Amino acid sequence: MTVSVSIIIANYNNSKYLDDCLKSVSMQSFADWEAIVVDDGSSDSSVDIINNFCSQDSRFYLIQHKRNRGLSVARNTGLKAAHGKYVIFLDSDDCINPNALAKLYDNSTSPPIFRL
């Protein structure tokens, strides 16, 4: 399976903000994406929140680390699982504008404009 954009979201005990983050991803106007959420050994309700999104939208995927291994390891785990032509990283306490992926994709695929 190939998608245009892989969104990698590393999470560790961030259930307070995670639902809003994942909602912002699900509301994107650009539809050709996958969201790989790497839970890095959370002990809060993060996994339940992620599983809820996975059950509602097949573009969400959960990868779980048994113990906390750090942000860079979680992101690298997500990179190994990514199928997208392009990859973006999103922190689990951040939200993105509904048109963010569309604008990023359009900018990355449009020919450059040169002005003299």
Residue pairs with C-beta under 8 A, 6 or more apart in sequence:
1 83
2 83
2 84
2 85
3 32
3 33
3 34
3 59
3 83
3 84
3 85
4 30
4 32
4 33
4 84
4 85
4 86
4 105
5 30
5 32
5 33
5 34
5 84
5 85
5 86
5 87
5 88
5 101
5 104
5 105
6 33
6 34
6 35
6 36
6 78
6 82
6 83
6 84
6 86
6 87
6 88
7 25
7 33
7 34
7 35
7 36
7 87
7 88
7 89
7 90
7 101
8 36
8 38
8 75
8 78
8 79
8 82
8 87
8 88
8 89
8 90
9 21
9 22
9 25
9 35
9 36
9 37
9 38
9 78
9 89
9 90
9 91
9 92
10 38
10 40
10 71
10 74
10 75
10 78
10 89
10 91
10 92
11 18
11 37
11 38
11 39
11 40
11 42
11 46
11 50
11 74
11 92
12 39
12 40
12 41
12 42
12 46
12 68
12 71
12 74
12 92
13 42
13 43
13 44
13 46
14 42
14 44
14 46
14 92
14 93
15 42
15 44
15 45
15 46
15 49
16 93
17 92
17 93
17 94
18 46
18 49
18 50
18 92
18 93
19 49
20 95
21 90
21 91
21 92
21 93
21 94
21 95
22 35
22 37
22 49
22 50
22 53
22 60
23 95
24 95
24 96
24 97
24 98
25 33
25 35
25 60
25 90
25 96
26 53
26 56
26 57
26 60
27 98
28 96
28 98
28 99
28 100
28 101
28 102
29 98
29 99
29 101
29 102
30 99
30 101
30 102
30 105
33 59
33 84
33 101
34 59
34 60
34 61
34 82
34 83
34 84
35 53
35 59
35 60
35 61
36 61
36 63
36 78
36 81
36 82
37 50
37 53
37 60
37 61
37 62
37 63
37 92
38 63
38 64
38 65
38 74
38 75
38 77
38 78
39 46
39 47
39 50
39 62
39 63
39 64
39 65
40 65
40 68
40 69
40 70
40 71
40 73
40 74
41 64
41 65
41 66
41 67
41 68
41 69
46 92
47 62
47 64
50 60
50 62
51 62
53 60
54 60
54 61
54 62
61 81
63 77
63 78
63 81
65 73
65 74
65 77
75 89
79 87
86 104
86 105
86 108
88 101
88 104
90 96
